[in-house]
């Protein structure tokens, strides 16, 4: 999960031992997210956490941010 290590500010805000990391790792593999996409999801998660006045990003914040990702059209 290089995305967490490459951006120290996100690591501090999310708390490196956050319970959401397993969900993020699964999403990275299943949705084939790039590092840039992961960073965007984490930034959106931080915004959602701020809106509910939460100190840290939780599993629920990340799940909500992932819901806003555009759906792939598989043919």
mmCIF file as gemmi writes it, N, C-alpha and C atoms, coordinates in Angstrom:
data_model
loop_
_atom_site.group_PDB
_atom_site.id
_atom_site.type_symbol
_atom_site.label_atom_id
_atom_site.label_alt_id
_atom_site.label_comp_id
_atom_site.label_asym_id
_atom_site.label_entity_id
_atom_site.label_seq_id
_atom_site.pdbx_PDB_ins_code
_atom_site.Cartn_x
_atom_site.Cartn_y
_atom_site.Cartn_z
_atom_site.occupancy
_atom_site.B_iso_or_equiv
_atom_site.pdbx_formal_charge
_atom_site.auth_seq_id
_atom_site.auth_asym_id
_atom_site.pdbx_PDB_model_num
ATOM 1 N N . UNK Axp A 1 ? 0.837 -1.162 0 1 0 ? 1 A 1
ATOM 2 C CA . UNK Axp A 1 ? 0 0 0 1 0 ? 1 A 1
ATOM 3 C C . UNK Axp A 1 ? 0.889 1.235 0 1 0 ? 1 A 1
ATOM 4 N N . UNK Axp A 2 ? 1.594 1.376 -1.086 1 0 ? 2 A 1
ATOM 5 C CA . UNK Axp A 2 ? 2.548 2.453 -1.262 1 0 ? 2 A 1
ATOM 6 C C . UNK Axp A 2 ? 1.897 3.826 -1.162 1 0 ? 2 A 1
ATOM 7 N N . UNK Axp A 3 ? 0.64 3.937 -1.517 1 0 ? 3 A 1
ATOM 8 C CA . UNK Axp A 3 ? -0.057 5.219 -1.49 1 0 ? 3 A 1
ATOM 9 C C . UNK Axp A 3 ? -0.032 5.821 -0.091 1 0 ? 3 A 1
ATOM 10 N N . UNK Axp A 4 ? -0.177 4.987 0.941 1 0 ? 4 A 1
ATOM 11 C CA . UNK Axp A 4 ? -0.195 5.496 2.308 1 0 ? 4 A 1
ATOM 12 C C . UNK Axp A 4 ? 1.183 5.993 2.712 1 0 ? 4 A 1
ATOM 13 N N . UNK Axp A 5 ? 2.225 5.305 2.261 1 0 ? 5 A 1
ATOM 14 C CA . UNK Axp A 5 ? 3.579 5.678 2.644 1 0 ? 5 A 1
ATOM 15 C C . UNK Axp A 5 ? 4.093 6.885 1.864 1 0 ? 5 A 1
ATOM 16 N N . UNK Axp A 6 ? 3.626 7.052 0.632 1 0 ? 6 A 1
ATOM 17 C CA . UNK Axp A 6 ? 4.139 8.139 -0.19 1 0 ? 6 A 1
ATOM 18 C C . UNK Axp A 6 ? 3.549 9.487 0.188 1 0 ? 6 A 1
ATOM 19 N N . UNK Axp A 7 ? 2.473 9.507 0.946 1 0 ? 7 A 1
ATOM 20 C CA . UNK Axp A 7 ? 1.869 10.761 1.363 1 0 ? 7 A 1
ATOM 21 C C . UNK Axp A 7 ? 1.749 10.773 2.881 1 0 ? 7 A 1
ATOM 22 N N . UNK Axp A 8 ? 2.755 11.324 3.574 1 0 ? 8 A 1
ATOM 23 C CA . UNK Axp A 8 ? 2.747 11.295 5.029 1 0 ? 8 A 1
ATOM 24 C C . UNK Axp A 8 ? 1.539 11.975 5.66 1 0 ? 8 A 1
ATOM 25 N N . UNK Axp A 9 ? 0.999 13.007 5.016 1 0 ? 9 A 1
ATOM 26 C CA . UNK Axp A 9 ? -0.145 13.702 5.62 1 0 ? 9 A 1
ATOM 27 C C . UNK Axp A 9 ? -1.37 12.801 5.671 1 0 ? 9 A 1
ATOM 28 N N . UNK Axp A 10 ? -1.591 11.986 4.64 1 0 ? 10 A 1
ATOM 29 C CA . UNK Axp A 10 ? -2.721 11.056 4.674 1 0 ? 10 A 1
ATOM 30 C C . UNK Axp A 10 ? -2.502 9.988 5.728 1 0 ? 10 A 1
ATOM 31 N N . UNK Axp A 11 ? -1.275 9.511 5.864 1 0 ? 11 A 1
ATOM 32 C CA . UNK Axp A 11 ? -0.977 8.493 6.87 1 0 ? 11 A 1
ATOM 33 C C . UNK Axp A 11 ? -1.259 8.993 8.272 1 0 ? 11 A 1
ATOM 34 N N . UNK Axp A 12 ? -0.938 10.264 8.536 1 0 ? 12 A 1
ATOM 35 C CA . UNK Axp A 12 ? -1.186 10.83 9.857 1 0 ? 12 A 1
ATOM 36 C C . UNK Axp A 12 ? -2.667 11.04 10.097 1 0 ? 12 A 1
ATOM 37 N N . UNK Axp A 13 ? -3.382 11.521 9.092 1 0 ? 13 A 1
ATOM 38 C CA . UNK Axp A 13 ? -4.798 11.8 9.259 1 0 ? 13 A 1
ATOM 39 C C . UNK Axp A 13 ? -5.62 10.526 9.414 1 0 ? 13 A 1
ATOM 40 N N . UNK Axp A 14 ? -5.204 9.482 8.719 1 0 ? 14 A 1
ATOM 41 C CA . UNK Axp A 14 ? -5.994 8.261 8.728 1 0 ? 14 A 1
ATOM 42 C C . UNK Axp A 14 ? -5.615 7.348 9.875 1 0 ? 14 A 1
ATOM 43 N N . UNK Axp A 15 ? -4.454 7.555 10.449 1 0 ? 15 A 1
ATOM 44 C CA . UNK Axp A 15 ? -3.997 6.653 11.479 1 0 ? 15 A 1
ATOM 45 C C . UNK Axp A 15 ? -3.558 5.358 10.798 1 0 ? 15 A 1
ATOM 46 N N . UNK Axp A 16 ? -2.273 5.143 10.687 1 0 ? 16 A 1
ATOM 47 C CA . UNK Axp A 16 ? -1.73 4.044 9.894 1 0 ? 16 A 1
ATOM 48 C C . UNK Axp A 16 ? -2.359 2.702 10.25 1 0 ? 16 A 1
ATOM 49 N N . UNK Axp A 17 ? -2.881 2.542 11.464 1 0 ? 17 A 1
ATOM 50 C CA . UNK Axp A 17 ? -3.454 1.261 11.862 1 0 ? 17 A 1
ATOM 51 C C . UNK Axp A 17 ? -4.969 1.243 11.669 1 0 ? 17 A 1
ATOM 52 N N . UNK Axp A 18 ? -5.492 2.077 10.777 1 0 ? 18 A 1
ATOM 53 C CA . UNK Axp A 18 ? -6.933 2.158 10.549 1 0 ? 18 A 1
ATOM 54 C C . UNK Axp A 18 ? -7.52 0.847 10.054 1 0 ? 18 A 1
ATOM 55 N N . UNK Axp A 19 ? -8.736 0.581 10.453 1 0 ? 19 A 1
ATOM 56 C CA . UNK Axp A 19 ? -9.406 -0.664 10.081 1 0 ? 19 A 1
ATOM 57 C C . UNK Axp A 19 ? -9.807 -0.677 8.614 1 0 ? 19 A 1
ATOM 58 N N . UNK Axp A 20 ? -9.768 0.46 7.96 1 0 ? 20 A 1
ATOM 59 C CA . UNK Axp A 20 ? -10.194 0.562 6.58 1 0 ? 20 A 1
ATOM 60 C C . UNK Axp A 20 ? -9.15 0.023 5.603 1 0 ? 20 A 1
ATOM 61 N N . UNK Axp A 21 ? -7.933 -0.204 6.032 1 0 ? 21 A 1
ATOM 62 C CA . UNK Axp A 21 ? -6.858 -0.564 5.11 1 0 ? 21 A 1
ATOM 63 C C . UNK Axp A 21 ? -7.127 -1.87 4.362 1 0 ? 21 A 1
ATOM 64 N N . UNK Axp A 22 ? -7.769 -2.833 4.996 1 0 ? 22 A 1
ATOM 65 C CA . UNK Axp A 22 ? -8.092 -4.088 4.306 1 0 ? 22 A 1
ATOM 66 C C . UNK Axp A 22 ? -9.083 -3.823 3.178 1 0 ? 22 A 1
ATOM 67 N N . UNK Axp A 23 ? -10.065 -2.947 3.418 1 0 ? 23 A 1
ATOM 68 C CA . UNK Axp A 23 ? -11.029 -2.593 2.38 1 0 ? 23 A 1
ATOM 69 C C . UNK Axp A 23 ? -10.328 -1.886 1.228 1 0 ? 23 A 1
ATOM 70 N N . UNK Axp A 24 ? -9.413 -0.983 1.536 1 0 ? 24 A 1
ATOM 71 C CA . UNK Axp A 24 ? -8.699 -0.255 0.49 1 0 ? 24 A 1
ATOM 72 C C . UNK Axp A 24 ? -7.853 -1.203 -0.34 1 0 ? 24 A 1
ATOM 73 N N . UNK Axp A 25 ? -7.183 -2.132 0.301 1 0 ? 25 A 1
ATOM 74 C CA . UNK Axp A 25 ? -6.345 -3.09 -0.415 1 0 ? 25 A 1
ATOM 75 C C . UNK Axp A 25 ? -7.196 -3.962 -1.337 1 0 ? 25 A 1
ATOM 76 N N . UNK Axp A 26 ? -8.345 -4.409 -0.851 1 0 ? 26 A 1
ATOM 77 C CA . UNK Axp A 26 ? -9.253 -5.209 -1.671 1 0 ? 26 A 1
ATOM 78 C C . UNK Axp A 26 ? -9.763 -4.394 -2.856 1 0 ? 26 A 1
ATOM 79 N N . UNK Axp A 27 ? -10.14 -3.15 -2.608 1 0 ? 27 A 1
ATOM 80 C CA . UNK Axp A 27 ? -10.639 -2.28 -3.677 1 0 ? 27 A 1
ATOM 81 C C . UNK Axp A 27 ? -9.56 -2.035 -4.725 1 0 ? 27 A 1
ATOM 82 N N . UNK Axp A 28 ? -8.322 -1.868 -4.282 1 0 ? 28 A 1
ATOM 83 C CA . UNK Axp A 28 ? -7.225 -1.641 -5.214 1 0 ? 28 A 1
ATOM 84 C C . UNK Axp A 28 ? -7.103 -2.795 -6.202 1 0 ? 28 A 1
ATOM 85 N N . UNK Axp A 29 ? -7.213 -4.007 -5.687 1 0 ? 29 A 1
ATOM 86 C CA . UNK Axp A 29 ? -7.047 -5.181 -6.538 1 0 ? 29 A 1
ATOM 87 C C . UNK Axp A 29 ? -8.283 -5.463 -7.39 1 0 ? 29 A 1
ATOM 88 N N . UNK Axp A 30 ? -9.457 -5.411 -6.785 1 0 ? 30 A 1
ATOM 89 C CA . UNK Axp A 30 ? -10.676 -5.752 -7.52 1 0 ? 30 A 1
ATOM 90 C C . UNK Axp A 30 ? -11.063 -4.697 -8.539 1 0 ? 30 A 1
ATOM 91 N N . UNK Axp A 31 ? -10.881 -3.43 -8.2 1 0 ? 31 A 1
ATOM 92 C CA . UNK Axp A 31 ? -11.234 -2.349 -9.11 1 0 ? 31 A 1
ATOM 93 C C . UNK Axp A 31 ? -10.064 -1.908 -9.976 1 0 ? 31 A 1
ATOM 94 N N . UNK Axp A 32 ? -8.898 -2.531 -9.731 1 0 ? 32 A 1
ATOM 95 C CA . UNK Axp A 32 ? -7.674 -2.2 -10.472 1 0 ? 32 A 1
ATOM 96 C C . UNK Axp A 32 ? -7.388 -0.698 -10.423 1 0 ? 32 A 1
ATOM 97 N N . UNK Axp A 33 ? -7.392 -0.177 -9.196 1 0 ? 33 A 1
ATOM 98 C CA . UNK Axp A 33 ? -7.149 1.25 -8.997 1 0 ? 33 A 1
ATOM 99 C C . UNK Axp A 33 ? -5.666 1.564 -9.121 1 0 ? 33 A 1
ATOM 100 N N . UNK Axp A 34 ? -5.36 2.656 -9.772 1 0 ? 34 A 1
ATOM 101 C CA . UNK Axp A 34 ? -3.985 3.14 -9.845 1 0 ? 34 A 1
ATOM 102 C C . UNK Axp A 34 ? -3.674 3.869 -8.539 1 0 ? 34 A 1
ATOM 103 N N . UNK Axp A 35 ? -2.403 4.196 -8.362 1 0 ? 35 A 1
ATOM 104 C CA . UNK Axp A 35 ? -2.01 4.951 -7.169 1 0 ? 35 A 1
ATOM 105 C C . UNK Axp A 35 ? -2.727 6.297 -7.133 1 0 ? 35 A 1
ATOM 106 N N . UNK Axp A 36 ? -2.871 6.913 -8.307 1 0 ? 36 A 1
ATOM 107 C CA . UNK Axp A 36 ? -3.566 8.2 -8.381 1 0 ? 36 A 1
ATOM 108 C C . UNK Axp A 36 ? -5.029 8.047 -7.966 1 0 ? 36 A 1
ATOM 109 N N . UNK Axp A 37 ? -5.679 6.994 -8.442 1 0 ? 37 A 1
ATOM 110 C CA . UNK Axp A 37 ? -7.083 6.754 -8.086 1 0 ? 37 A 1
ATOM 111 C C . UNK Axp A 37 ? -7.229 6.474 -6.593 1 0 ? 37 A 1
ATOM 112 N N . UNK Axp A 38 ? -6.294 5.715 -6.033 1 0 ? 38 A 1
ATOM 113 C CA . UNK Axp A 38 ? -6.326 5.438 -4.591 1 0 ? 38 A 1
ATOM 114 C C . UNK Axp A 38 ? -6.204 6.727 -3.795 1 0 ? 38 A 1
ATOM 115 N N . UNK Axp A 39 ? -5.317 7.589 -4.237 1 0 ? 39 A 1
ATOM 116 C CA . UNK Axp A 39 ? -5.125 8.863 -3.552 1 0 ? 39 A 1
ATOM 117 C C . UNK Axp A 39 ? -6.39 9.708 -3.619 1 0 ? 39 A 1
ATOM 118 N N . UNK Axp A 40 ? -7.049 9.711 -4.774 1 0 ? 40 A 1
ATOM 119 C CA . UNK Axp A 40 ? -8.293 10.474 -4.924 1 0 ? 40 A 1
ATOM 120 C C . UNK Axp A 40 ? -9.385 9.921 -4.02 1 0 ? 40 A 1
ATOM 121 N N . UNK Axp A 41 ? -9.467 8.595 -3.91 1 0 ? 41 A 1
ATOM 122 C CA . UNK Axp A 41 ? -10.458 7.973 -3.019 1 0 ? 41 A 1
ATOM 123 C C . UNK Axp A 41 ? -10.162 8.351 -1.568 1 0 ? 41 A 1
ATOM 124 N N . UNK Axp A 42 ? -8.884 8.34 -1.2 1 0 ? 42 A 1
ATOM 125 C CA . UNK Axp A 42 ? -8.517 8.703 0.17 1 0 ? 42 A 1
ATOM 126 C C . UNK Axp A 42 ? -8.816 10.173 0.464 1 0 ? 42 A 1
ATOM 127 N N . UNK Axp A 43 ? -8.582 11.035 -0.524 1 0 ? 43 A 1
ATOM 128 C CA . UNK Axp A 43 ? -8.901 12.456 -0.324 1 0 ? 43 A 1
ATOM 129 C C . UNK Axp A 43 ? -10.405 12.651 -0.148 1 0 ? 43 A 1
ATOM 130 N N . UNK Axp A 44 ? -11.19 11.938 -0.938 1 0 ? 44 A 1
ATOM 131 C CA . UNK Axp A 44 ? -12.641 12.022 -0.799 1 0 ? 44 A 1
ATOM 132 C C . UNK Axp A 44 ? -13.082 11.466 0.548 1 0 ? 44 A 1
ATOM 133 N N . UNK Axp A 45 ? -12.456 10.38 0.991 1 0 ? 45 A 1
ATOM 134 C CA . UNK Axp A 45 ? -12.754 9.809 2.309 1 0 ? 45 A 1
ATOM 135 C C . UNK Axp A 45 ? -12.477 10.817 3.404 1 0 ? 45 A 1
ATOM 136 N N . UNK Axp A 46 ? -11.367 11.562 3.269 1 0 ? 46 A 1
ATOM 137 C CA . UNK Axp A 46 ? -11.015 12.59 4.249 1 0 ? 46 A 1
ATOM 138 C C . UNK Axp A 46 ? -12.07 13.688 4.273 1 0 ? 46 A 1
ATOM 139 N N . UNK Axp A 47 ? -12.558 14.073 3.096 1 0 ? 47 A 1
ATOM 140 C CA . UNK Axp A 47 ? -13.597 15.096 3.006 1 0 ? 47 A 1
ATOM 141 C C . UNK Axp A 47 ? -14.875 14.622 3.682 1 0 ? 47 A 1
ATOM 142 N N . UNK Axp A 48 ? -15.249 13.377 3.439 1 0 ? 48 A 1
ATOM 143 C CA . UNK Axp A 48 ? -16.449 12.813 4.06 1 0 ? 48 A 1
ATOM 144 C C . UNK Axp A 48 ? -16.281 12.78 5.57 1 0 ? 48 A 1
ATOM 145 N N . UNK Axp A 49 ? -15.112 12.381 6.033 1 0 ? 49 A 1
ATOM 146 C CA . UNK Axp A 49 ? -14.845 12.361 7.479 1 0 ? 49 A 1
ATOM 147 C C . UNK Axp A 49 ? -14.932 13.769 8.064 1 0 ? 49 A 1
ATOM 148 N N . UNK Axp A 50 ? -14.43 14.758 7.332 1 0 ? 50 A 1
ATOM 149 C CA . UNK Axp A 50 ? -14.504 16.146 7.804 1 0 ? 50 A 1
ATOM 150 C C . UNK Axp A 50 ? -15.951 16.624 7.909 1 0 ? 50 A 1
ATOM 151 N N . UNK Axp A 51 ? -16.775 16.216 6.954 1 0 ? 51 A 1
ATOM 152 C CA . UNK Axp A 51 ? -18.183 16.639 6.971 1 0 ? 51 A 1
ATOM 153 C C . UNK Axp A 51 ? -18.936 16.117 8.189 1 0 ? 51 A 1
ATOM 154 N N . UNK Axp A 52 ? -18.527 14.946 8.676 1 0 ? 52 A 1
ATOM 155 C CA . UNK Axp A 52 ? -19.18 14.397 9.873 1 0 ? 52 A 1
ATOM 156 C C . UNK Axp A 52 ? -18.353 14.664 11.127 1 0 ? 52 A 1
ATOM 157 N N . UNK Axp A 53 ? -17.344 15.553 10.967 1 0 ? 53 A 1
ATOM 158 C CA . UNK Axp A 53 ? -16.484 15.989 12.072 1 0 ? 53 A 1
ATOM 159 C C . UNK Axp A 53 ? -15.786 14.827 12.769 1 0 ? 53 A 1
ATOM 160 N N . UNK Axp A 54 ? -15.251 13.93 11.965 1 0 ? 54 A 1
ATOM 161 C CA . UNK Axp A 54 ? -14.502 12.783 12.48 1 0 ? 54 A 1
ATOM 162 C C . UNK Axp A 54 ? -13.014 13.08 12.413 1 0 ? 54 A 1
ATOM 163 N N . UNK Axp A 55 ? -12.277 12.672 13.425 1 0 ? 55 A 1
ATOM 164 C CA . UNK Axp A 55 ? -10.832 12.898 13.463 1 0 ? 55 A 1
ATOM 165 C C . UNK Axp A 55 ? -10.094 12.017 12.461 1 0 ? 55 A 1
ATOM 166 N N . UNK Axp A 56 ? -10.598 10.802 12.244 1 0 ? 56 A 1
ATOM 167 C CA . UNK Axp A 56 ? -9.904 9.842 11.379 1 0 ? 56 A 1
ATOM 168 C C . UNK Axp A 56 ? -10.862 9.276 10.342 1 0 ? 56 A 1
ATOM 169 N N . UNK Axp A 57 ? -10.29 8.791 9.265 1 0 ? 57 A 1
ATOM 170 C CA . UNK Axp A 57 ? -11.082 8.124 8.238 1 0 ? 57 A 1
ATOM 171 C C . UNK Axp A 57 ? -11.44 6.734 8.746 1 0 ? 57 A 1
ATOM 172 N N . UNK Axp A 58 ? -12.707 6.385 8.616 1 0 ? 58 A 1
ATOM 173 C CA . UNK Axp A 58 ? -13.147 5.064 9.057 1 0 ? 58 A 1
ATOM 174 C C . UNK Axp A 58 ? -13.516 4.211 7.852 1 0 ? 58 A 1
ATOM 175 N N . UNK Axp A 59 ? -13.816 2.966 8.134 1 0 ? 59 A 1
ATOM 176 C CA . UNK Axp A 59 ? -14.249 2.01 7.117 1 0 ? 59 A 1
ATOM 177 C C . UNK Axp A 59 ? -15.464 2.559 6.367 1 0 ? 59 A 1
ATOM 178 N N . UNK Axp A 60 ? -16.401 3.151 7.077 1 0 ? 60 A 1
ATOM 179 C CA . UNK Axp A 60 ? -17.628 3.689 6.464 1 0 ? 60 A 1
ATOM 180 C C . UNK Axp A 60 ? -17.32 4.856 5.525 1 0 ? 60 A 1
ATOM 181 N N . UNK Axp A 61 ? -16.38 5.716 5.9 1 0 ? 61 A 1
ATOM 182 C CA . UNK Axp A 61 ? -16.012 6.846 5.047 1 0 ? 61 A 1
ATOM 183 C C . UNK Axp A 61 ? -15.398 6.351 3.739 1 0 ? 61 A 1
ATOM 184 N N . UNK Axp A 62 ? -14.53 5.361 3.843 1 0 ? 62 A 1
ATOM 185 C CA . UNK Axp A 62 ? -13.901 4.812 2.652 1 0 ? 62 A 1
ATOM 186 C C . UNK Axp A 62 ? -14.919 4.108 1.764 1 0 ? 62 A 1
ATOM 187 N N . UNK Axp A 63 ? -15.82 3.352 2.365 1 0 ? 63 A 1
ATOM 188 C CA . UNK Axp A 63 ? -16.85 2.65 1.591 1 0 ? 63 A 1
ATOM 189 C C . UNK Axp A 63 ? -17.729 3.648 0.842 1 0 ? 63 A 1
ATOM 190 N N . UNK Axp A 64 ? -18.074 4.746 1.481 1 0 ? 64 A 1
ATOM 191 C CA . UNK Axp A 64 ? -18.887 5.756 0.817 1 0 ? 64 A 1
ATOM 192 C C . UNK Axp A 64 ? -18.121 6.394 -0.346 1 0 ? 64 A 1
ATOM 193 N N . UNK Axp A 65 ? -16.851 6.692 -0.139 1 0 ? 65 A 1
ATOM 194 C CA . UNK Axp A 65 ? -16.037 7.286 -1.204 1 0 ? 65 A 1
ATOM 195 C C . UNK Axp A 65 ? -15.92 6.333 -2.39 1 0 ? 65 A 1
ATOM 196 N N . UNK Axp A 66 ? -15.78 5.051 -2.126 1 0 ? 66 A 1
ATOM 197 C CA . UNK Axp A 66 ? -15.678 4.071 -3.214 1 0 ? 66 A 1
ATOM 198 C C . UNK Axp A 66 ? -16.979 3.977 -4.01 1 0 ? 66 A 1
ATOM 199 N N . UNK Axp A 67 ? -18.098 4.252 -3.373 1 0 ? 67 A 1
ATOM 200 C CA . UNK Axp A 67 ? -19.384 4.215 -4.082 1 0 ? 67 A 1
ATOM 201 C C . UNK Axp A 67 ? -19.48 5.299 -5.145 1 0 ? 67 A 1
ATOM 202 N N . UNK Axp A 68 ? -18.733 6.374 -4.975 1 0 ? 68 A 1
ATOM 203 C CA . UNK Axp A 68 ? -18.793 7.474 -5.929 1 0 ? 68 A 1
ATOM 204 C C . UNK Axp A 68 ? -17.893 7.247 -7.142 1 0 ? 68 A 1
ATOM 205 N N . UNK Axp A 69 ? -17.116 6.179 -7.15 1 0 ? 69 A 1
ATOM 206 C CA . UNK Axp A 69 ? -16.27 5.863 -8.295 1 0 ? 69 A 1
ATOM 207 C C . UNK Axp A 69 ? -17.155 5.535 -9.494 1 0 ? 69 A 1
ATOM 208 N N . UNK Axp A 70 ? -16.783 5.979 -10.673 1 0 ? 70 A 1
ATOM 209 C CA . UNK Axp A 70 ? -17.582 5.647 -11.857 1 0 ? 70 A 1
ATOM 210 C C . UNK Axp A 70 ? -17.579 4.137 -12.116 1 0 ? 70 A 1
ATOM 211 N N . UNK Axp A 71 ? -18.689 3.642 -12.537 1 0 ? 71 A 1
ATOM 212 C CA . UNK Axp A 71 ? -18.822 2.215 -12.835 1 0 ? 71 A 1
ATOM 213 C C . UNK Axp A 71 ? -18.238 1.938 -14.22 1 0 ? 71 A 1
ATOM 214 N N . UNK Axp A 72 ? -17.562 0.809 -14.351 1 0 ? 72 A 1
ATOM 215 C CA . UNK Axp A 72 ? -17.028 0.402 -15.641 1 0 ? 72 A 1
ATOM 216 C C . UNK Axp A 72 ? -18.133 -0.239 -16.472 1 0 ? 72 A 1
ATOM 217 N N . UNK Axp A 73 ? -18.145 0.063 -17.733 1 0 ? 73 A 1
ATOM 218 C CA . UNK Axp A 73 ? -19.128 -0.549 -18.631 1 0 ? 73 A 1
ATOM 219 C C . UNK Axp A 73 ? -18.48 -1.755 -19.278 1 0 ? 73 A 1
ATOM 220 N N . UNK Axp A 74 ? -18.812 -2.918 -18.769 1 0 ? 74 A 1
ATOM 221 C CA . UNK Axp A 74 ? -18.259 -4.15 -19.311 1 0 ? 74 A 1
ATOM 222 C C . UNK Axp A 74 ? -19.164 -4.695 -20.389 1 0 ? 74 A 1
ATOM 223 N N . UNK Axp A 75 ? -18.609 -4.938 -21.547 1 0 ? 75 A 1
ATOM 224 C CA . UNK Axp A 75 ? -19.406 -5.452 -22.66 1 0 ? 75 A 1
ATOM 225 C C . UNK Axp A 75 ? -19.059 -6.868 -22.958 1 0 ? 75 A 1
